[in-house]
Amino acid sequence: MDGFERFALGSELEPGLIKEWYPQLREEFGDLPPDPYGDPLLHRYRRHSCAVLLPWEGVLHWVPKTSDPRLGDVTHYFQGGYNPEHPDAERYFPAISAGTEGNPLLERMVLFDFAQTWWGERERSAPMHVGVHLIKLAVAEGGGSAVSSPNFLHQDGEPFHFAHLVYKRNAVGGRNYVAEAACSGSQPGEIPAGSLMATFDLEEPLDSYGIHDERVSHHVDPIRRGERSGPGERAVVLVDITPMVKAV
């Protein structure tokens, strides 16, 4: 991966694994709660859990949840100054269900992602912190748009970040952009053509991409409902991977 790479994850994994476990993963998106830190008019829904990956075991160990009187079981998320919409905010998102945390397809996604990363000597011997986000942009009716956060080219602050489409139905938009790191904070239309590295759409289940955060910025367009009846939806699994090394 030279800063950015696309994957057809469906061709990298066993068909039997996908057939058995994809339906349960997709079902988890049916009742995602609204983003507690977003305007309801932005039509964004999400869950988030954290795990520790021990590379020498190849197994995810999910981090225990804390309880919130309003949101139920939650996990902590902190990006420092990387999300200007929530600068230095300590955020807590509703956790992914235990059933989906135990989904073998989700675990294989994370292990595949980890296999695409590279590290120095210190990091290679360290546990890895894994953040898993389930995010759905969904417009149920009317002419509104569903908007990601932040809504411009940005970096995430974790060394490696991956996105896996679960499904996209009756949705228009959702184009992905990858640009030079210096473009962070800009809209895709504001940057020089030579700074834009790639534009593409994730359309088929398990269409995926990965980025090396320090090298690039990225963005996804809002979505709108298509012409068919029913909501317009785009559902993705996001995975970020950070080594748990002592600061020096």
C-alpha positions as CSV (number, residue, x, y, z in Angstrom):
1,M,0.0,0.0,0.0
2,D,1.7,3.2,-1.2
3,G,-0.5,5.6,0.8
4,F,-3.7,4.2,-0.6
5,E,-5.0,0.9,-2.1
6,R,-8.4,-0.6,-3.1
7,F,-9.4,-4.2,-2.4
8,A,-12.2,-6.5,-3.6
9,L,-12.4,-8.2,-0.2
10,G,-15.1,-10.6,-1.4
11,S,-12.5,-12.3,-3.6
12,E,-9.9,-12.5,-0.7
13,L,-12.1,-14.4,1.7
14,E,-13.7,-17.9,1.6
15,P,-17.1,-17.9,-0.1
16,G,-18.5,-20.1,2.7
17,L,-17.5,-17.6,5.4
18,I,-19.2,-14.7,3.5
19,K,-22.3,-16.7,2.8
20,E,-22.7,-17.8,6.4
21,W,-21.8,-14.6,8.2
22,Y,-22.5,-11.7,5.9
23,P,-26.3,-11.7,6.6
24,Q,-25.8,-11.3,10.3
25,L,-23.3,-8.4,9.8
26,R,-25.7,-6.7,7.4
27,E,-28.6,-7.1,9.9
28,E,-26.6,-5.2,12.5
29,F,-27.1,-2.1,10.4
30,G,-30.9,-2.3,10.7
31,D,-31.1,-0.7,14.1
32,L,-28.0,1.5,14.3
33,P,-28.8,4.4,16.6
34,P,-28.4,8.0,15.4
35,D,-24.9,9.6,15.9
36,P,-25.2,11.2,19.3
37,Y,-22.9,14.0,18.3
38,G,-24.5,14.8,14.9
39,D,-27.4,16.9,13.9
40,P,-30.4,14.6,13.2
41,L,-30.8,16.3,9.9
42,L,-27.5,14.8,8.8
43,H,-29.0,11.3,8.8
44,R,-25.9,9.5,10.2
45,Y,-26.2,6.4,12.3
46,R,-23.3,4.5,14.0
47,R,-21.9,2.0,16.5
48,H,-18.3,1.7,17.7
49,S,-16.3,-0.9,19.6
50,C,-12.6,-1.3,20.4
51,A,-10.5,-4.4,20.5
52,V,-6.9,-5.4,21.2
53,L,-5.2,-7.5,18.5
54,L,-2.2,-9.6,19.6
55,P,-0.4,-10.1,16.3
56,W,1.3,-13.3,17.5
57,E,-2.2,-14.8,18.2
58,G,-4.2,-13.4,15.4
59,V,-7.3,-13.1,17.6
60,L,-9.4,-10.0,18.6
61,H,-10.0,-9.3,22.3
62,W,-12.9,-6.9,22.6
63,V,-12.5,-4.1,25.2
64,P,-15.1,-4.1,28.0
65,K,-17.8,-1.5,27.6
66,T,-18.9,1.3,30.0
67,S,-22.5,2.2,30.7
68,D,-24.2,5.4,29.8
69,P,-27.7,6.2,31.2
70,R,-28.9,7.5,27.8
71,L,-27.0,5.4,25.3
72,G,-26.5,2.1,27.1
73,D,-23.2,0.2,26.6
74,V,-20.7,2.6,25.0
75,T,-17.1,2.8,24.0
76,H,-14.7,5.7,24.1
77,Y,-13.4,7.5,21.0
78,F,-10.9,10.3,20.9
79,Q,-9.3,11.9,17.8
80,G,-7.6,14.8,19.3
81,G,-7.6,17.7,16.8
82,Y,-8.1,15.5,13.7
83,N,-11.8,16.1,13.5
84,P,-12.4,19.9,13.5
85,E,-16.1,19.3,13.9
86,H,-15.3,17.8,17.4
87,P,-11.9,19.1,18.4
88,D,-10.3,17.4,21.4
89,A,-13.7,15.9,22.2
90,E,-14.1,12.8,24.4
91,R,-16.8,11.0,22.6
92,Y,-18.7,7.8,23.6
93,F,-20.6,5.8,21.0
94,P,-23.2,3.0,21.4
95,A,-21.3,-0.2,21.2
96,I,-21.5,-2.9,18.6
97,S,-23.6,-5.9,19.8
98,A,-21.8,-8.9,21.3
99,G,-23.2,-11.0,18.5
100,T,-21.5,-8.9,15.8
101,E,-18.3,-8.6,17.8
102,G,-18.2,-12.4,17.6
103,N,-19.0,-12.5,13.9
104,P,-16.1,-14.5,12.2
105,L,-16.4,-12.4,9.0
106,L,-15.9,-9.2,10.9
107,E,-12.8,-10.7,12.6
108,R,-11.4,-11.8,9.2
109,M,-11.9,-8.3,7.9
110,V,-9.8,-6.9,10.7
111,L,-7.1,-9.6,10.3
112,F,-7.0,-9.0,6.5
113,D,-6.6,-5.2,7.2
114,F,-3.8,-5.8,9.6
115,A,-2.0,-8.0,7.1
116,Q,-1.8,-5.0,4.7
117,T,-0.1,-2.8,7.3
118,W,3.6,-2.4,8.1
119,W,5.5,-1.3,11.2
120,G,8.9,-0.6,12.6
121,E,10.7,-2.9,15.1
122,R,9.1,-1.4,18.2
123,E,5.5,-1.6,16.8
124,R,5.9,-5.2,15.5
125,S,6.2,-6.5,19.0
126,A,3.4,-4.5,20.4
127,P,-0.4,-5.2,20.8
128,M,-2.5,-3.3,18.4
129,H,-5.5,-1.2,19.3
130,V,-8.3,-1.7,16.8
131,G,-11.3,0.6,16.4
132,V,-14.3,-0.8,14.5
133,H,-17.0,1.6,13.4
134,L,-20.3,0.6,11.8
135,I,-21.6,3.7,10.0
136,K,-24.8,4.1,8.0
137,L,-25.8,7.2,6.0
138,A,-29.5,6.9,5.4
139,V,-32.2,9.2,4.0
140,A,-35.6,7.8,4.7
141,E,-37.7,10.2,2.8
142,G,-37.8,13.7,1.2
143,G,-34.9,15.5,-0.4
144,G,-32.4,15.6,2.4
145,S,-28.8,14.3,2.4
146,A,-26.9,12.0,4.7
147,V,-23.5,13.5,5.6
148,S,-20.3,11.9,7.0
149,S,-18.2,13.6,9.7
150,P,-16.1,15.6,8.9
151,N,-17.7,16.7,5.6
152,F,-14.4,17.5,3.9
153,L,-11.0,16.0,3.1
154,H,-9.4,14.9,6.3
155,Q,-7.1,12.6,8.1
156,D,-8.2,10.4,11.0
157,G,-5.1,10.3,13.3
158,E,-4.7,6.6,13.4
159,P,-1.8,5.1,11.3
160,F,-4.0,2.9,9.1
161,H,-7.6,3.2,8.2
162,F,-9.8,0.8,6.2
163,A,-13.3,1.0,4.8
164,H,-15.5,-2.0,3.7
165,L,-18.9,-1.5,2.1
166,V,-21.6,-3.7,3.5
167,Y,-24.3,-2.5,1.2
168,K,-25.5,0.5,-0.8
169,R,-29.1,0.6,-1.9
170,N,-31.3,3.2,-3.5
171,A,-28.6,5.8,-2.8
172,V,-27.1,8.4,-5.1
173,G,-23.7,9.9,-4.2
174,G,-21.2,8.5,-1.7
175,R,-18.2,9.0,-4.0
176,N,-14.8,8.6,-2.3
177,Y,-11.9,10.9,-2.8
178,V,-8.2,10.4,-1.9
179,A,-5.8,13.3,-2.1
180,E,-2.5,14.4,-0.8
181,A,-2.2,14.9,2.9
182,A,-1.8,18.7,2.5
183,C,-5.4,18.8,1.1
184,S,-6.9,18.0,4.6
185,G,-9.5,20.6,5.5
186,S,-10.5,21.3,1.8
187,Q,-13.4,20.2,-0.3
188,P,-12.5,18.0,-3.3
189,G,-13.5,20.8,-5.7
190,E,-11.1,23.3,-4.1
191,I,-7.8,21.4,-4.6
192,P,-5.5,21.3,-7.6
193,A,-6.1,18.4,-10.0
194,G,-2.6,17.2,-9.5
195,S,-3.2,16.8,-5.7
196,L,-6.2,14.4,-6.2
197,M,-4.9,10.9,-6.2
198,A,-8.2,8.9,-6.8
199,T,-11.9,9.1,-7.0
200,F,-14.1,6.0,-6.9
201,D,-17.4,4.6,-5.8
202,L,-17.9,1.5,-3.5
203,E,-20.9,-0.2,-5.0
204,E,-20.7,-4.0,-4.4
205,P,-20.7,-5.7,-1.0
206,L,-17.2,-5.9,0.5
207,D,-15.7,-3.3,-2.0
208,S,-12.9,-1.9,0.2
209,Y,-10.0,0.5,0.4
210,G,-7.2,1.2,2.9
211,I,-5.1,4.3,3.6
212,H,-1.9,5.1,5.3
213,D,-3.1,8.2,7.3
214,E,0.1,10.3,7.3
215,R,0.4,10.1,3.5
216,V,-3.1,11.0,2.3
217,S,-6.4,12.7,3.1
218,H,-9.8,11.3,2.2
219,H,-13.5,12.2,2.0
220,V,-16.8,10.7,1.0
221,D,-19.7,12.7,-0.5
222,P,-23.1,12.8,1.1
223,I,-25.8,10.5,-0.3
224,R,-29.4,11.2,-1.3
225,R,-32.3,8.9,-2.0
226,G,-32.5,7.3,-5.4
227,E,-35.6,7.0,-7.6
228,R,-36.9,3.8,-6.1
229,S,-39.3,3.5,-3.1
230,G,-37.8,3.1,0.3
231,P,-34.8,4.7,2.0
232,G,-31.5,5.5,0.5
233,E,-28.7,3.8,2.5
234,R,-24.9,3.3,2.4
235,A,-23.5,1.1,5.2
236,V,-19.8,0.6,5.9
237,V,-17.5,-1.0,8.4
238,L,-14.5,1.2,9.2
239,V,-11.4,-0.2,10.8
240,D,-8.5,1.7,12.3
241,I,-5.3,0.2,13.6
242,T,-2.8,1.7,16.1
243,P,0.1,0.1,17.8
244,M,0.0,0.3,21.6
245,V,3.6,1.4,22.2
246,K,4.9,3.4,25.1
247,A,5.5,7.1,24.3
248,V,9.2,8.1,24.1
